[in-house]
Amino acid sequence: GIEVQMDLPGVKAKEIDIQINNNLLTVSGERKEEKEEKGKTYHRVERRTGSFSRSFALPCAVAEDEVAAECKDGILTITLPKTEEAKARKVKVKG
């Protein structure tokens, strides 16, 4: 199979979209971050947002219904099992 890992710090799992279409894996989402700091004489709030999208051409056919994804500690791991047709076969040599 194929395993893809991406660093996505600060991105929640519900903000990630994964699509597979014609052996093209597309991972997209939106990063939203808010930082608040208070002091005796000030109150500062910073907000950063931005969307991202990345596409990868898969080297072989994958079983789309068996694809699994997990986001833990800012690391997205996508597991893509190969289809039976894409797995290597042993060929006997005659002679």
C-alpha positions as CSV (number, residue, x, y, z in Angstrom):
1,G,0.0,0.0,0.0
2,I,0.8,3.7,0.1
3,E,1.1,5.9,3.2
4,V,1.1,9.7,3.0
5,Q,2.0,11.8,6.0
6,M,1.6,15.6,6.2
7,D,2.4,18.1,8.9
8,L,-0.7,20.2,9.6
9,P,0.0,21.9,12.9
10,G,-3.0,23.8,14.3
11,V,-5.5,22.2,11.8
12,K,-8.4,20.3,13.3
13,A,-9.5,17.0,11.7
14,K,-12.9,18.4,10.8
15,E,-11.2,21.2,8.7
16,I,-9.5,18.7,6.4
17,D,-11.0,17.5,3.2
18,I,-9.5,14.4,1.3
19,Q,-10.6,13.4,-2.2
20,I,-9.4,10.7,-4.6
21,N,-10.2,11.1,-8.3
22,N,-8.6,9.2,-11.2
23,N,-5.4,8.3,-9.1
24,L,-5.1,11.9,-7.9
25,L,-5.1,12.4,-4.1
26,T,-6.1,15.9,-3.1
27,V,-5.8,17.2,0.5
28,S,-7.3,20.6,1.3
29,G,-8.5,22.5,4.2
30,E,-8.4,25.8,6.1
31,R,-6.2,26.8,9.0
32,K,-7.8,29.0,11.7
33,E,-5.7,30.3,14.6
34,E,-6.5,32.8,17.2
35,K,-4.0,34.0,19.9
36,E,-5.1,36.3,22.7
37,E,-2.9,38.1,25.2
38,K,-4.0,40.3,28.0
39,G,-1.9,42.5,30.2
40,K,-2.6,45.3,32.8
41,T,-2.7,48.0,30.1
42,Y,-3.4,46.1,26.9
43,H,-5.5,43.4,25.3
44,R,-4.2,41.9,22.0
45,V,-5.9,39.4,19.8
46,E,-4.3,37.9,16.6
47,R,-6.2,35.9,14.1
48,R,-4.6,34.0,11.2
49,T,-6.5,32.1,8.6
50,G,-5.7,30.6,5.3
51,S,-6.7,27.8,3.1
52,F,-4.4,25.1,1.6
53,S,-4.6,22.5,-1.1
54,R,-2.1,19.9,-2.2
55,S,-2.5,17.2,-4.9
56,F,-0.4,14.0,-5.4
57,A,-0.4,11.7,-8.4
58,L,-0.7,8.2,-7.1
59,P,1.7,5.7,-8.7
60,C,-0.9,2.9,-8.9
61,A,-4.6,2.1,-8.4
62,V,-5.8,2.1,-4.8
63,A,-8.9,0.6,-3.2
64,E,-10.8,3.9,-2.6
65,D,-13.4,2.3,-0.3
66,E,-10.6,1.1,2.1
67,V,-8.7,4.4,2.4
68,A,-8.2,5.5,6.0
69,A,-7.0,8.9,7.5
70,E,-6.0,9.9,11.0
71,C,-4.9,13.3,12.3
72,K,-3.0,13.1,15.6
73,D,-0.6,15.7,17.2
74,G,-0.7,17.8,14.0
75,I,0.3,14.9,11.7
76,L,-2.1,13.7,9.1
77,T,-1.6,10.0,8.0
78,I,-3.5,8.7,5.0
79,T,-3.3,4.9,4.3
80,L,-4.1,3.9,0.7
81,P,-4.2,0.1,0.1
82,K,-3.4,-1.0,-3.4
83,T,-6.0,-2.9,-5.5
84,E,-5.4,-6.5,-6.4
85,E,-4.6,-5.5,-10.0
86,A,-1.9,-3.1,-8.8
87,K,-0.1,-5.7,-6.5
88,A,3.1,-7.3,-7.8
89,R,2.8,-10.8,-9.3
90,K,5.5,-13.5,-9.6
91,V,6.2,-14.8,-13.0
92,K,7.7,-18.2,-13.7
93,V,10.5,-18.3,-16.1
94,K,10.3,-21.2,-18.6
95,G,13.4,-22.9,-19.8
